[in-house]
Amino acid sequence: MSLYFYFHPDLHHRRSIRLNGYDYSQAGLYFITICTHERQCVFGEVITGEMVLNPLGDIAYRVWHTLPERFPTISLDAFIVMPNHIHAILVLNETIPHENVGAGLAPAQPDEVPSTPISEHTDGNGRAGASPAPTVSAVIGVYKSLVYKECLAIFKSRNETMGKLWQRNYHEHIIRNQPAYEKITDYILANPQKWEQDSLYQR
């Protein structure tokens, strides 16, 4: 099986848009979307409303569930691997419990600064200031790197060449309350049934 990736400069405008002053390592829930390079369908296909993973999709699924072994303070919630992206709810717990033990919904931030896509991930070593907890970008950076390395090993074993696997950026949305959490969870779990209506849909 061969995969070919093509680079289009007009699709790679880099922006770094974060909530001003927000500590991305504080306890909270985050809705994460990570797309493949140029949204190519490399992880499998949706058949009659169900996601059928190929070997690369199996890697993307399995590696996600190993992240708490590397980051003991995180928890994993709803998760789905789609043909050209993954959706997940990532929970950053507090390293040292105090009055509010464990993870909770992120505190409200100024309404004029919405949650938006953020730019290139770190190499897995970056942390925000002196915060002891991993940042969202650190966790996602490690995940993308591990998946890429395992997928690359498959191609090398077949003497095939693999290009870029991931889109450079990822998207995040801070989950602020219970209704938002329930809506996002339902969206993630129902994603395969609504694949053809998805904004990320590709044949």
HELIX and SHEET records of a PDB file:
HELIX    1   1 PRO A    9  LEU A   11  5                                   3    
HELIX    2   2 HIS A   37  ARG A   39  5                                   3    
HELIX    3   3 PRO A   55  TRP A   64  1                                  10    
HELIX    4   4 LEU A   67  ARG A   70  1                                   4    
HELIX    5   5 VAL A  136  SER A  157  1                                  22    
HELIX    6   6 GLN A  178  ALA A  190  1                                  13    
HELIX    7   7 PRO A  192  GLN A  197  5                                   6    
SHEET    1   A 4 ILE A  74  VAL A  81  0                                        
SHEET    2   A 4 HIS A  85  LEU A  92 -1                                        
SHEET    3   A 4 GLY A  28  CYS A  35 -1                                        
SHEET    4   A 4 HIS A 171  ILE A 175 -1                                        
SHEET    1   B 2 GLY A  44  ILE A  47  0                                        
SHEET    2   B 2 GLU A  50  LEU A  53 -1                                        
END                                                                             
